[in-house]
């Protein structure tokens, strides 16, 4: 059975009507909230600006790692939720279908129009996104970038592979790392993320 994204989106829409007094949405085993993407973008990109051009790579790495750890823990919670068991699991035929389930949950959460382009088990995942809010926010506030700016999605794509093919939770985070060779923030027509295992470093 194929993964039906609309069923997942409808379930998230239906259940996200339930809010706690602080606006927290308890769904898929995790706590979610409605969050302004402008605010998120300002925090991230201002952090990068504050560190300055000489530390741009360091800022980028920290923001991606934060997103990957968050994605890893969040989707582990989702995998163990009753909603996953009830809604998504019946549509899963093989291990790799879990990635399609993750992607549809991410779409339902409003993270973008993620589409899997390629999945080589335990090796490579390619995901394309046409409407990343990070790219949109960067372009609007800072103009064209010279490198990919979608740090949250980059971390999350790595986390998807970590959960499937890394060591058991919580030891598998950063087994995979994602690059973003194409990004709308630098003029490409969509963003593309490629998660692979980083090359092994030789011992010092
Ligand atoms: Zn991008």
Boltz pocket constraint, residues with backbone or C-beta under 6 A from the ligand:
constraints:
  - pocket:
      binder: B
      contacts: [[A, 132], [A, 134], [A, 135], [A, 148], [A, 149], [A, 150], [A, 180], [A, 182], [A, 183], [A, 184], [A, 185], [A, 190], [A, 191], [A, 192]]
      max_distance: 6.0
